[in-house]
């Protein structure tokens, strides 16, 4: 049975809690969000239950969070969902699941950051704290955070699809940004650092025009910081990218910024496809991903023809 064939309901979650964590079973419970990999249900005022529902890889991602995020969370200046309990597969639900702390705020795909300077500094401070050297046993990033040139096939396919559907105004400008990024010197600044690995607008929360929390660390890995620095163009309002890079410590060099722009292009292409297709074949896709992705491409390509 796949997770999408299981009807995840309040009754199911209460049964799982009664079986494994009965002290939590009688708390108020309500659906919080339908994510790309997981459903999130708020449990009382301060906890949440995350259950995989849309991808086969979600179990491993939840276990990764359970293993590593409690170590990192105390050093991070924004609130994150700290794992509290790990639910093991059972006859009732054959996959792992988590109880975490609840992080309040609105996802940035629905409530974008509007205070440019404050949001730039807040994001830079968060990533400065996260981007510490990772230990030898840290997870690898699969196709993320390695040489950007290795993504050439994915980029070409994504650009052709978006251009063919009329979703991109200037494909040549998009290609110019990516090709410059792919040609940048590879990262050789020392040991791999911890990366969030999935900083798109649905995974960062806002309040009062700036960032207040970061969620979904399932793609946490160690690698090139350029991958996370792509968030400057994807998450921040117009004119805030330079403020963000100036606030980072250490300040990224030119090659790192070039690579970050390439990763931002790939992130934006993905958001455009998901936003255009609604659910794009998977329950976690959202139409709200399209507008911030389009804005990111506009920012990235603004100087190509100047």
Secondary structure, 3 states (H helix, E strand, C coil): CCHHHCCCCHHHHHHHHHHHCHHHCCCCEEEEEECCCEEEEEECCCEEEEEECCCCCHHHHHHHHHHHHHHHHCCCCCEECCEEEEECCCCCCCCCEEEEECCCCEECCCCCCCCHHHHHHHHHHHHHHHCCECCCCCCCCCCCCCCHHHHHHHHHHHHHHHHHCCCCCCHHHHHHHHHHHHCCCCCCCCCCEEECCCCCHHHEEEECCEEEEECCCCCCEEECCHHHHCHHHHHCCCCCHHHHHHHCCCCCCHHHHHHHHHHHHHHHHHHHHHHHHCCCCCCCCCCCHHHHHHHHHHHHHCCCCC
